[in-house]
Amino acid sequence: MSNVYDVGGVQMTRPFKIQQFAHFGFNVDDIDAASEFYEDTLGFARTDCVDLQAVPAISKGLGEEVDGRLVFTRFSSDHHALIYMHRDAAGFMGGGAATDITTNQITWQVSSLREIVDAERFLLDRDVPIVRVGRDMPGGNWHVYFVDPDGHVIELSYGMEQIGWSGLSKPAAMHKPRFGVPDLPQLTEVDEVSKAQAKGVDLGAGHRYRGCDGESYDVGGVLLPRPFWIQGMGPVGIFSRKPEDALEFYTEALGFSLTEEVTVNGLPCWFLRTRHEHHSLIIAPIALREALGWPSNTTSMLLGVQVGSYTQLRAAIETLTKHGYQRIRVPRELHTGIDYAAHFLDPSGHRIQLYHAMEHVGWDGKPRPTELRPEVGEDWPDTIESDLVGQAFMGPVW
C-alpha cells in the first residue's frame, strides 16, 4: 500500500500538490535580441537583472567573455514569470548534459513552504537528483530544484515576491539567498519587511518598470503601448529521449493527471494537467522533433503565452508579423484543447504559442470529445463562437 500524506488536512499520495504552472526560463543565444522579442514586442516587463559575472561563486566558471546577465520579467504581480540568460552562462543551473536542453527551468507552484521541505525528502527517497533547495533572490521564492529523466531542470516553488502598485521590486539590500533545507516555521513576508525597515533599508530602492512612450491602443478600455495584453503563461511542451520514463515521472512522482494522448506523425504525445485546464505540460518523443523537420538545437517544443481575448490574439499575430518575427506551422494535434493558436519563433529558435482560451476538464476527469471540438480553418473570422474558458486577470492592467 502506498503512503498517504496529510497535505493541509487532505489525504494525498505525495506530500505536496502542484497547483499550477508558475514560471519558466530559457537559455538564449543573444540577451539583447531576447529582450527585444519578449519585452519590447510581447510586453513582458523587466523586474530585475542580475549580473552573474558579479557573483564570485559563479563567475569563476563563466569566462570573462560570457554575457552574465540573468533577466527577470513579469506580466502580473508575481516578481517573475519568464527569465532568460545566455546559454553559455547556464551551466550553474545544473541539469543534464544534453546540449539541446535550453529550458533553463520549468517551475510549478505549490501552496505552502512545508510542501517544499517535504517534497525534497520525498524526491530524495525516489533517487531523483536534487540540484539545490533554499531561497533565491531576486524573487524571494522558496524552492527545490531537481531534474527530470531527460535532465530538464524542474522547480517546485512557494512564496513568490509580489510587485505592488508602486511597481518596485525588493531592494538589493534585502536580497539574502538562503541555501539548504529551511527550518520551519519561517517569518512572514511582512515581518521581513518590517525588520528591513528597522535596519534603515530604503524600501524604494528596488527596480521599477518605467513603461514606455506611445500608449495608443485601447485594450479593453485601458490605453496600452501594444494592442494585446498577456494574461497567462503555459502550457509547456518538451521533447523527451525517455518519453515513457518522463510520463511516469510526471504522473507518478509529481502527480500530474493524463488528460489525453494524441498521435502526431505516427508518434504518441501526452497532454498532462495539474488542475482543471486541459493541459499544462506536453511530452513528446524526441523522434517527433526530427519527423517534423524541426531543428535539433532545443528540446523545447513550445511555450504558451495567453492573451486576453480572441481579438487580442489576432492583434498579437499582426504585431509580431509586423516586427519581422517568423510565424510557423505546428500540427493541429499539438494544441489539442486550444482552438485558435498561432506559433512564432523567438530569436533563438524557440517556438512560442499564442492563444486566448483553453478547454477545461470537468468533475468526471474527461476531456471534450474530438467530434465536439470546433473546426479551425486557415482563414480566421473577425469574431467566433466559442465556449472555451479564458483566464481572468486579477488586478489592473499596468
C-alpha positions in Angstrom: 0.0 0.0 0.0 1.4 3.4 -0.9 2.0 6.0 1.7 -0.7 8.6 2.5 0.3 12.1 3.3 -1.5 14.9 5.2 -1.3 17.9 2.9 -3.2 20.7 4.6 -5.7 18.2 6.0 -6.3 16.4 2.8 -5.0 12.8 2.2 -2.7 12.6 -0.8 -0.3 10.1 -2.2 2.6 12.5 -2.2 3.4 15.3 0.4 2.7 18.2 -2.0 0.2 19.2 -4.6 1.2 21.1 -7.7 -1.3 23.9 -8.1 -0.3 25.4 -11.4 2.4 26.4 -13.8 4.5 29.1 -12.1 7.3 30.5 -14.2 9.8 29.5 -16.9 13.3 30.1 -18.1 15.0 30.0 -21.5 18.7 29.8 -22.3 19.1 32.1 -25.3 21.8 33.0 -27.9 21.6 36.8 -27.5 20.3 38.6 -24.4 19.5 41.8 -26.3 17.6 40.0 -29.1 15.6 38.2 -26.4 14.8 41.4 -24.7 13.6 43.0 -27.9 11.3 40.0 -28.5 10.0 39.2 -25.0 9.9 42.7 -23.5 9.6 45.2 -26.3 7.3 43.2 -28.6 5.4 40.8 -26.4 5.2 43.1 -23.4 6.9 41.2 -20.5 8.1 43.8 -18.0 11.6 43.6 -16.6 11.7 43.5 -12.8 15.3 42.8 -12.1 18.6 41.9 -13.9 21.4 40.1 -12.1 25.0 40.1 -13.5 26.3 36.6 -12.7 29.8 38.0 -13.5 29.5 39.9 -10.2 28.8 36.7 -8.3 32.2 35.2 -7.4 31.0 31.7 -6.8 29.6 31.6 -10.4 31.8 34.0 -12.3 34.9 31.8 -11.8 33.3 29.2 -14.2 31.9 31.6 -16.8 34.9 33.1 -18.5 35.2 36.9 -19.0 33.7 36.9 -22.5 30.3 35.3 -21.4 27.3 37.6 -21.1 26.3 37.0 -17.5 23.0 38.8 -17.4 20.1 36.9 -15.9 16.9 38.8 -16.7 13.7 38.5 -14.7 10.4 39.6 -16.3 6.7 39.5 -15.4 3.2 40.1 -16.7 1.3 40.1 -13.4 2.1 40.9 -9.8 4.4 37.9 -9.5 8.0 39.1 -9.4 8.8 36.9 -12.4 7.1 34.7 -14.9 9.8 34.5 -17.6 13.5 34.6 -17.1 16.3 34.3 -19.6 20.0 34.1 -19.7 22.8 33.3 -22.2 23.2 29.6 -22.9 26.9 29.9 -22.2 26.2 31.0 -18.7 23.5 28.4 -17.9 25.8 25.7 -16.5 25.3 26.8 -12.9 21.7 25.7 -13.0 22.7 22.0 -13.1 20.6 19.6 -15.1 21.5 17.1 -17.7 24.5 17.1 -20.0 22.5 17.3 -23.3 23.5 20.4 -25.1 20.0 20.8 -26.6 18.3 21.4 -23.3 17.6 25.1 -23.5 14.7 25.2 -20.9 16.6 26.9 -18.1 13.9 25.9 -15.6 10.3 24.7 -15.6 8.6 25.8 -12.4 5.5 24.6 -10.7 3.8 26.2 -7.8 2.7 24.5 -4.5 0.7 26.1 -1.7 3.0 26.0 1.3 6.6 26.1 2.4 6.1 22.8 4.3 5.4 21.2 0.9 8.8 22.4 -0.4 10.5 20.8 2.6 8.6 17.6 2.4 8.9 17.4 -1.4 12.7 17.5 -1.1 12.7 14.4 1.2 10.1 12.6 -1.0 12.2 13.1 -4.1 15.4 12.1 -2.5 13.8 8.8 -1.3 13.0 8.2 -5.0 16.6 8.8 -6.1 15.6 12.0 -8.0 18.7 14.1 -8.4 18.4 17.3 -6.4 20.1 20.4 -7.8 19.5 22.7 -4.8 17.0 23.7 -2.2 16.5 27.0 -0.3 15.5 30.5 -1.3 16.8 32.5 -4.2 17.0 36.2 -4.8 15.6 38.2 -6.6 12.1 36.9 -6.4 12.3 35.6 -2.9 10.5 32.2 -3.6 11.4 29.1 -1.6 12.2 26.2 -3.8 13.5 22.7 -4.5 15.3 22.2 -7.9 15.7 18.8 -9.4 15.9 17.1 -12.8 13.5 15.0 -14.8 14.6 11.8 -16.6 15.9 13.9 -19.6 17.9 16.4 -17.5 15.4 19.3 -17.7 15.7 21.4 -14.5 12.4 21.4 -12.7 11.5 23.6 -9.7 8.7 23.4 -7.1 8.2 26.9 -5.8 6.4 28.7 -3.0 6.1 32.3 -1.9 7.0 34.4 -4.9 7.6 38.1 -4.2 4.7 40.3 -5.3 5.1 43.6 -7.1 2.5 46.1 -5.8 1.0 49.4 -7.0 4.4 51.2 -6.9 5.9 48.8 -9.4 9.0 48.4 -7.3 10.8 45.1 -6.6 12.6 44.5 -3.4 15.8 46.5 -2.9 19.1 44.7 -3.3 19.7 45.2 0.4 17.0 42.6 1.1 18.5 40.0 -1.4 19.8 37.4 1.0 19.7 34.0 -0.6 19.3 31.0 1.7 20.7 27.6 0.8 19.7 24.3 2.3 16.5 22.9 3.7 14.9 25.7 5.8 13.9 25.3 9.4 10.1 25.6 9.9 8.4 27.9 10.6 9.8 30.9 8.9 8.9 34.6 9.3 6.1 36.1 7.2 6.9 38.5 4.4 5.5 41.4 6.3 7.9 40.7 9.3 10.8 40.5 6.9 9.9 43.9 5.5 9.4 45.4 9.0 12.9 44.1 10.1 14.5 45.6 7.0 12.8 49.0 7.7 14.0 48.9 11.2 17.6 48.5 9.9 17.2 51.5 7.7 16.8 49.8 4.3 15.4 52.1 1.7 12.3 50.2 0.5 12.0 52.5 -2.5 15.4 51.4 -3.9 14.3 48.4 -6.0 13.9 48.2 -9.7 10.8 49.8 -11.2 9.3 49.2 -14.7 9.1 52.5 -16.3 6.6 51.7 -19.1 7.1 53.2 -22.5 6.0 56.1 -24.6 3.3 55.8 -27.2 0.4 54.2 -25.3 -2.1 54.4 -28.1 -4.1 51.2 -28.2 -7.5 50.8 -26.4 -7.3 47.3 -25.0 -10.4 46.5 -23.0 -10.8 50.2 -22.1 -7.1 50.7 -21.0 -4.6 52.7 -23.0 -1.6 50.4 -23.8 1.5 50.5 -26.0 0.5 47.4 -27.8 -2.9 46.0 -28.9 -2.8 43.0 -26.6 -2.1 42.1 -23.0 -0.5 38.9 -21.6 -3.0 37.1 -19.3 -1.1 33.9 -18.5 1.9 31.6 -19.1 1.9 28.0 -20.2 1.5 25.3 -21.3 5.0 23.9 -21.8 5.9 21.3 -24.3 9.1 19.2 -24.2 10.7 16.6 -26.4 12.0 13.6 -24.4 14.6 10.9 -25.1 12.9 8.8 -22.5 9.2 9.5 -23.1 7.8 6.6 -21.1 10.1 7.4 -18.2 9.1 11.1 -18.4 5.4 10.2 -18.5 5.8 8.0 -15.4 7.9 10.7 -13.6 5.4 13.5 -14.1 2.4 11.4 -13.3 3.7 9.2 -10.5 6.4 11.3 -8.8 4.9 14.8 -9.4 1.2 14.0 -9.6 0.2 15.3 -13.0 -3.0 13.8 -14.5 -3.1 12.5 -18.0 -5.8 14.3 -20.0 -5.4 12.6 -23.3 -2.9 11.0 -25.7 -2.7 12.1 -29.4 -0.7 10.8 -32.3 1.4 13.1 -34.5 3.3 11.7 -37.5 2.6 8.2 -36.0 4.2 9.1 -32.7 2.4 9.5 -29.3 2.2 12.8 -27.4 0.8 13.1 -23.9 -1.2 16.0 -22.6 -0.9 16.4 -18.8 -2.7 18.8 -16.4 -2.3 19.9 -12.8 -5.8 21.2 -12.2 -8.8 21.8 -14.5 -7.1 23.2 -17.6 -6.9 20.7 -20.4 -3.1 20.7 -20.2 -0.2 22.4 -18.7 2.5 20.1 -20.0 3.0 18.2 -23.2 5.5 15.3 -23.5 6.6 14.0 -26.9 9.3 11.6 -28.0 12.5 13.2 -29.4 11.9 11.3 -32.6 8.9 13.7 -33.3 11.3 16.7 -33.5 13.1 15.0 -36.4 9.9 13.8 -38.0 8.6 17.4 -38.1 11.8 18.7 -39.5 12.4 20.9 -36.5 15.9 22.0 -35.6 17.9 19.8 -33.2 19.2 22.7 -31.0 16.5 22.5 -28.4 14.2 20.0 -26.6 11.6 22.8 -26.1 8.6 22.0 -28.2 6.6 25.2 -27.2 5.9 27.7 -24.6 2.4 29.1 -24.3 1.6 32.8 -23.9 -2.0 33.5 -23.3 -3.5 36.9 -24.3 -6.8 38.4 -23.1 -9.2 37.7 -25.9 -9.6 36.4 -29.5 -9.4 40.0 -30.7 -6.1 40.4 -28.8 -4.8 37.2 -30.3 -5.3 38.4 -33.8 -3.7 41.7 -32.9 -0.7 39.9 -31.4 -0.2 37.9 -34.6 -0.3 41.2 -36.6 2.2 42.8 -34.2 4.8 40.0 -34.3 4.5 39.7 -38.0 5.0 43.5 -38.4 8.1 43.3 -36.3 9.5 40.6 -38.6 9.2 37.5 -36.4 8.5 34.3 -38.3 5.1 32.6 -37.9 5.4 28.8 -38.3 3.0 25.9 -38.8 2.6 23.5 -36.0 0.4 20.3 -36.3 -3.1 21.0 -35.1 -2.8 18.0 -32.7 -0.1 19.8 -30.7 -2.6 22.3 -29.5 -5.4 19.9 -28.7 -7.6 21.6 -26.2 -6.9 25.0 -27.7 -8.9 26.1 -30.8 -7.2 29.2 -32.1 -3.4 29.3 -31.7 -0.5 30.9 -33.5 3.2 29.9 -33.3 6.2 32.2 -33.7 9.9 31.6 -33.4 11.9 33.7 -30.9 15.4 34.9 -31.9 16.9 31.7 -30.5 14.5 29.4 -32.4 12.2 28.6 -29.5 8.5 28.1 -30.5 6.1 30.5 -28.7 2.4 29.5 -28.8 0.0 32.4 -28.6 -3.6 31.7 -27.7 -6.6 33.1 -25.8 -8.5 30.2 -24.2 -8.3 26.6 -23.3 -10.7 23.7 -22.6 -11.3 22.8 -19.0 -11.8 19.3 -17.7 -14.9 18.7 -15.5 -15.6 16.7 -12.4 -15.6 13.4 -14.4 -11.9 13.9 -15.5 -12.7 13.6 -19.2 -11.7 16.0 -21.9 -14.1 17.2 -24.6 -14.8 14.5 -27.3 -13.0 15.2 -30.5 -16.2 15.4 -32.5 -17.4 18.3 -30.3 -14.3 20.4 -31.0 -14.7 23.2 -33.5 -13.1 23.1 -36.9 -10.5 25.9 -37.3 -9.5 26.8 -40.9 -6.7 28.8 -42.3 -8.7 32.0 -42.6 -9.8 33.2 -39.1 -13.0 35.2 -38.9 -13.3 38.6 -37.2 -15.4 37.1 -34.4 -16.0 33.5 -33.3 -18.5 31.4 -31.4 -16.7 29.7 -28.5 -17.3 28.4 -25.0 -13.7 27.9 -24.2 -12.5 29.5 -20.9 -10.1 32.3 -20.8 -8.1 33.4 -17.8 -9.3 36.3 -15.6 -6.5 38.8 -14.9 -6.7 39.8 -11.2 -5.7 43.4 -10.7 -5.4 46.4 -13.0 -3.5 46.3 -16.3 -0.4 48.4 -15.6 
